[in-house]
Amino acid sequence: MAATGEDASDADCRPRPPISFELFPPRSDAAALALGRTIDRLAEVDPAFISVTFGAGGSSRDRSLTVLRYMLENTDVEPMAHLTCVGSSHAEANRLVREFLDAGITSFLALRGDPPAGADPDAGIGDLGSAAELVQLIHRVQEEREPFAQEGIPGVPGASRIGERRRPERVAVAAFPTGHPRSLGLNQDVDALLAKEVAGANLAITQLFWHADDYLGFVERARAAGVTIPIVPGIMPVTTPARLARLTELTGVEPPSELAIDLEIEPDAESCAELGIAYAARLAQDVLDGGAPGLHLYTFNRHDAVLAVLGRLDLHTTPQLANERNTSR
């Protein structure tokens, strides 16, 4: 329903909030073919970017780069490369950033990363001890690749000045609305995010949360502490009880009991999918209503559920694309 004093046409003209997605590298040739089709479908909704995860220690580097290159060569979508500190020396991280930049990748998600299962939490962290240090490295590598150059001053013949150097399109970092597993408290999570912004991050993407108040409260604390970069909520439509259990194991974030119970007792797969999609759509609408600057959707390498969520929110296309489609009929 349109707000008081605003008619439907005004609401329709409001810009769609930016939408983005996360994928992980395929583990087989068959999965690669399916992922290509998924990327094509996701590209149709004109996302701001699609990020691709990167295994600790470079375990999926080549496959990640293949997916990123596919997006560059076959879509108009901006690809975002994940980078992690874990298992990577300073020299290796430097070389990897250069490799991505040389391939045309100019957006990054800088993460501290998690050690292998069962390992010491600080094992294999390498030379880079935090995501903030990795953010600094990304900017430094870009500056080294493109040194300052002289440029002329309009209207002043013979005069020149130092030109601005290109910077990466986006350097994103993670935010933790329910607290990082190794954090001593939510204030520490806010301080860590502020340090990442000071290091040069210009976007934050939250890890999984299940209640709008967790996200909105975190944003409020972050703003009070001086964080100014956009904090985009990360949302995942969970459509099976097995996936929900796995996410709980990986993140340590307890799911809402009503969703867990509903998924567990529902015998029909399609009905389970509907439950997960409906919950994610409500959560997405709540955070957007609370002022979220966009949505980042975790896909599990499938397009059907995330596109269904966008459809529920009437965000599956931009006004410009809708107009193009209408005039082409």
C-alpha positions as CSV (number, residue, x, y, z in Angstrom):
1,M,0.0,0.0,0.0
2,A,1.3,3.4,-0.9
3,A,2.2,5.8,1.9
4,T,-0.1,8.7,2.7
5,G,0.3,11.5,0.1
6,E,2.1,9.1,-2.4
7,D,0.2,7.6,-5.3
8,A,0.9,4.3,-6.9
9,S,2.7,5.9,-9.8
10,D,5.2,7.6,-7.4
11,A,5.8,4.3,-5.7
12,D,6.4,2.6,-9.0
13,C,9.0,5.2,-10.0
14,R,11.1,4.7,-6.9
15,P,14.5,3.1,-7.7
16,R,14.7,-0.6,-7.0
17,P,17.2,-1.2,-4.1
18,P,20.4,-2.9,-5.4
19,I,20.2,-6.7,-5.5
20,S,23.3,-9.0,-5.4
21,F,23.9,-12.7,-5.1
22,E,26.6,-15.1,-3.9
23,L,27.7,-18.3,-5.6
24,F,30.4,-20.9,-4.9
25,P,32.6,-22.6,-7.5
26,P,31.3,-25.8,-9.0
27,R,32.7,-29.1,-7.9
28,S,32.2,-31.0,-11.2
29,D,31.7,-30.4,-14.9
30,A,28.0,-31.2,-14.6
31,A,27.7,-28.6,-11.7
32,A,29.6,-26.1,-13.9
33,L,27.0,-26.4,-16.7
34,A,24.2,-26.0,-14.2
35,L,25.9,-23.0,-12.6
36,G,26.3,-21.3,-16.1
37,R,22.5,-21.5,-16.5
38,T,21.9,-20.2,-13.0
39,I,24.2,-17.2,-13.7
40,D,22.3,-16.5,-16.9
41,R,19.0,-16.5,-15.0
42,L,20.4,-14.3,-12.2
43,A,21.8,-11.9,-14.7
44,E,18.3,-11.3,-16.1
45,V,17.3,-9.4,-12.9
46,D,20.2,-6.9,-13.4
47,P,22.0,-7.4,-10.1
48,A,24.6,-4.9,-8.8
49,F,27.1,-7.7,-8.6
50,I,27.5,-11.5,-8.1
51,S,30.2,-12.6,-5.7
52,V,32.0,-16.0,-5.9
53,T,33.5,-17.7,-2.9
54,F,37.1,-18.7,-2.6
55,G,38.3,-21.7,-0.7
56,A,40.8,-21.3,2.2
57,G,44.4,-21.6,1.0
58,G,43.4,-21.2,-2.6
59,S,41.6,-24.6,-2.8
60,S,39.2,-23.4,-5.4
61,R,41.1,-20.5,-7.0
62,D,41.1,-21.7,-10.5
63,R,37.4,-22.6,-10.4
64,S,36.5,-19.3,-8.8
65,L,38.4,-17.4,-11.5
66,T,36.6,-19.5,-14.2
67,V,33.2,-18.5,-12.9
68,L,34.2,-14.8,-12.6
69,R,35.5,-14.8,-16.1
70,Y,32.3,-16.4,-17.4
71,M,30.4,-13.5,-15.9
72,L,32.8,-11.0,-17.5
73,E,32.6,-12.6,-20.9
74,N,28.9,-13.6,-21.1
75,T,26.9,-11.1,-19.0
76,D,26.8,-7.4,-18.0
77,V,27.0,-8.3,-14.3
78,E,29.9,-7.1,-12.2
79,P,31.8,-10.1,-10.7
80,M,33.1,-9.9,-7.2
81,A,35.9,-12.1,-6.0
82,H,36.2,-13.4,-2.5
83,L,39.6,-13.3,-0.9
84,T,40.6,-14.7,2.5
85,C,43.5,-14.3,4.9
86,V,43.6,-17.9,6.1
87,G,46.2,-20.1,4.5
88,S,47.7,-17.3,2.4
89,S,51.0,-15.5,2.9
90,H,51.3,-11.8,2.1
91,A,53.2,-12.6,-1.1
92,E,50.5,-15.1,-2.2
93,A,47.7,-12.7,-1.4
94,N,49.5,-10.0,-3.4
95,R,49.9,-12.3,-6.4
96,L,46.3,-13.4,-6.2
97,V,45.0,-9.8,-6.2
98,R,47.1,-9.0,-9.2
99,E,45.8,-12.1,-11.0
100,F,42.2,-11.1,-10.4
101,L,42.9,-7.5,-11.4
102,D,44.7,-8.6,-14.6
103,A,41.7,-10.7,-15.4
104,G,39.4,-7.7,-15.2
105,I,38.0,-8.3,-11.8
106,T,37.8,-5.0,-9.9
107,S,35.5,-5.8,-7.0
108,F,36.5,-7.9,-4.0
109,L,35.0,-9.3,-0.7
110,A,37.8,-9.3,1.8
111,L,37.4,-11.9,4.6
112,R,39.6,-13.2,7.4
113,G,38.3,-16.7,6.6
114,D,37.9,-19.8,8.7
115,P,40.5,-22.4,9.3
116,P,40.0,-26.0,8.2
117,A,37.5,-28.0,10.4
118,G,39.1,-29.1,13.6
119,A,42.1,-26.8,13.3
120,D,43.1,-24.2,15.9
121,P,41.1,-21.0,15.3
122,D,44.4,-19.1,14.6
123,A,46.1,-21.8,12.6
124,G,47.3,-20.9,9.2
125,I,46.2,-17.3,9.3
126,G,49.3,-16.4,7.5
127,D,50.9,-12.9,7.3
128,L,47.5,-11.1,7.1
129,G,45.9,-11.1,10.5
130,S,42.6,-9.5,9.7
131,A,40.3,-8.5,6.9
132,A,41.2,-4.9,7.4
133,E,44.8,-5.7,6.5
134,L,43.6,-7.6,3.4
135,V,41.5,-4.5,2.4
136,Q,44.7,-2.4,2.6
137,L,46.6,-4.9,0.5
138,I,43.9,-4.8,-2.3
139,H,44.2,-1.0,-2.5
140,R,48.0,-1.1,-2.4
141,V,48.3,-3.6,-5.2
142,Q,46.0,-1.6,-7.4
143,E,48.1,1.5,-6.7
144,E,51.3,-0.3,-7.5
145,R,49.8,-1.5,-10.8
146,E,48.8,2.0,-11.8
147,P,51.3,4.6,-10.5
148,F,50.4,8.3,-10.4
149,A,50.5,10.0,-13.8
150,Q,50.6,13.6,-14.8
151,E,47.6,15.2,-16.5
152,G,47.0,18.6,-18.0
153,I,45.1,21.3,-16.2
154,P,42.2,22.6,-18.4
155,G,42.7,26.3,-19.3
156,V,46.3,26.5,-18.1
157,P,48.6,25.7,-21.1
158,G,51.7,23.8,-20.1
159,A,50.6,23.2,-16.6
160,S,50.0,19.7,-15.2
161,R,49.0,17.9,-12.0
162,I,49.1,14.5,-10.6
163,G,46.1,12.5,-11.8
164,E,43.9,10.3,-9.6
165,R,44.7,6.6,-9.6
166,R,42.0,4.1,-10.3
167,R,40.7,2.2,-7.3
168,P,38.9,-1.1,-7.1
169,E,35.2,-0.8,-7.9
170,R,34.1,-2.3,-4.6
171,V,36.0,-3.6,-1.7
172,A,33.4,-5.2,0.5
173,V,33.8,-6.8,4.0
174,A,31.7,-9.0,6.2
175,A,29.5,-7.8,9.1
176,F,28.1,-9.9,11.9
177,P,24.6,-8.8,13.2
178,T,24.5,-11.8,15.6
179,G,28.1,-11.6,16.6
180,H,31.2,-13.3,15.2
181,P,31.9,-16.7,16.7
182,R,35.2,-15.5,18.2
183,S,33.9,-12.1,19.2
184,L,33.8,-11.0,22.8
185,G,30.7,-9.0,22.2
186,L,28.7,-7.0,19.7
187,N,30.7,-3.9,20.4
188,Q,33.8,-5.7,19.2
189,D,32.0,-6.6,16.0
190,V,31.2,-3.0,15.4
191,D,34.7,-1.9,16.2
192,A,36.0,-4.5,13.7
193,L,33.7,-3.2,11.0
194,L,34.8,0.4,11.7
195,A,38.5,-0.7,11.3
196,K,37.7,-2.3,8.0
197,E,36.1,1.0,6.8
198,V,39.1,3.0,7.9
199,A,41.3,0.5,6.0
200,G,39.4,1.3,2.8
201,A,36.3,-0.9,2.6
202,N,33.3,0.8,0.9
203,L,30.6,-1.9,1.4
204,A,29.6,-4.3,4.2
205,I,27.6,-7.5,3.6
206,T,26.1,-9.2,6.6
207,Q,26.5,-12.9,7.5
208,L,23.3,-14.9,8.0
209,F,20.7,-13.7,10.5
210,W,17.1,-14.7,11.1
211,H,15.4,-11.7,12.7
212,A,15.1,-8.2,11.3
213,D,15.8,-6.7,14.7
214,D,19.3,-8.3,14.7
215,Y,20.2,-6.5,11.5
216,L,18.5,-3.2,12.3
217,G,20.0,-3.1,15.8
218,F,23.5,-3.8,14.5
219,V,23.2,-1.0,11.9
220,E,22.1,1.4,14.6
221,R,25.1,0.5,16.8
222,A,27.4,0.7,13.8
223,R,26.2,4.2,12.8
224,A,26.5,5.4,16.4
225,A,30.1,4.2,16.4
226,G,30.9,6.1,13.2
227,V,30.5,3.5,10.5
228,T,29.2,5.2,7.3
229,I,29.5,2.6,4.5
230,P,26.4,0.8,3.3
231,I,25.6,-2.4,5.4
232,V,23.7,-4.7,3.1
233,P,21.7,-7.6,4.7
234,G,22.6,-11.1,3.6
235,I,19.5,-13.4,3.3
236,M,19.2,-17.0,2.4
237,P,15.9,-18.8,1.5
238,V,16.4,-22.2,3.3
239,T,14.1,-24.7,1.7
240,T,15.0,-28.0,3.4
241,P,15.5,-29.1,7.0
242,A,18.9,-30.6,6.2
243,R,20.2,-27.3,4.8
244,L,18.9,-25.5,7.8
245,A,20.7,-27.9,10.1
246,R,23.9,-27.5,8.1
247,L,23.7,-23.7,8.3
248,T,23.2,-23.8,12.0
249,E,26.3,-26.1,12.3
250,L,28.4,-23.8,10.2
251,T,27.3,-20.4,11.6
252,G,26.3,-21.2,15.1
253,V,23.3,-19.0,14.6
254,E,20.2,-20.7,15.9
255,P,17.2,-20.5,13.5
256,P,13.7,-19.5,14.5
257,S,11.9,-22.4,16.0
258,E,8.8,-21.9,13.9
259,L,10.8,-22.2,10.7
260,A,12.8,-25.2,11.9
261,I,9.6,-27.0,13.1
262,D,7.6,-26.2,10.0
263,L,10.4,-27.5,7.7
264,E,10.9,-30.6,9.8
265,I,7.2,-31.7,9.9
266,E,6.4,-30.8,6.3
267,P,6.7,-34.0,4.2
268,D,6.3,-32.3,0.8
269,A,9.4,-30.9,-0.9
270,E,7.5,-28.1,-2.7
271,S,5.7,-27.1,0.4
272,C,9.1,-27.0,2.3
273,A,10.4,-24.7,-0.5
274,E,7.4,-22.4,-0.1
275,L,8.0,-22.2,3.7
276,G,11.6,-21.1,3.2
277,I,10.8,-18.7,0.4
278,A,8.0,-17.1,2.3
279,Y,10.1,-16.6,5.5
280,A,13.0,-15.1,3.5
281,A,10.6,-12.7,1.7
282,R,9.1,-11.5,5.0
283,L,12.6,-11.0,6.5
284,A,13.7,-9.1,3.4
285,Q,10.7,-6.9,3.4
286,D,11.2,-6.1,7.1
287,V,14.8,-5.0,6.7
288,L,14.0,-3.0,3.6
289,D,11.2,-1.3,5.5
290,G,13.7,-0.6,8.2
291,G,16.0,1.2,5.8
292,A,18.3,-1.5,4.4
293,P,20.2,-0.2,1.3
294,G,19.7,-3.4,-0.7
295,L,19.7,-7.2,-0.5
296,H,22.4,-9.8,-0.8
297,L,21.0,-13.2,-1.5
298,Y,22.9,-16.4,-0.8
299,T,21.9,-18.8,-3.6
300,F,23.4,-22.2,-2.8
301,N,24.1,-22.1,-6.6
302,R,20.4,-22.3,-7.4
303,H,18.3,-19.5,-8.9
304,D,14.8,-20.7,-8.3
305,A,14.4,-19.8,-4.6
306,V,16.2,-16.4,-4.7
307,L,14.3,-15.3,-7.8
308,A,11.0,-16.4,-6.1
309,V,11.9,-14.2,-3.1
310,L,12.4,-11.2,-5.4
311,G,9.2,-12.0,-7.1
312,R,7.3,-11.9,-3.8
313,L,8.8,-8.5,-3.2
314,D,8.2,-7.3,-6.8
315,L,12.0,-6.8,-7.1
316,H,12.6,-9.3,-9.8
317,T,13.2,-6.6,-12.4
318,T,14.1,-3.0,-12.5
319,P,11.7,-0.3,-13.8
320,Q,14.0,0.3,-16.8
321,L,14.0,-3.4,-17.7
322,A,10.3,-3.6,-17.3
323,N,9.8,-0.6,-19.6
324,E,12.1,-2.2,-22.2
325,R,10.2,-5.4,-22.1
326,N,6.9,-3.7,-22.4
327,T,7.9,-1.6,-25.4
328,S,9.4,-4.6,-27.1
329,R,6.1,-6.5,-27.1
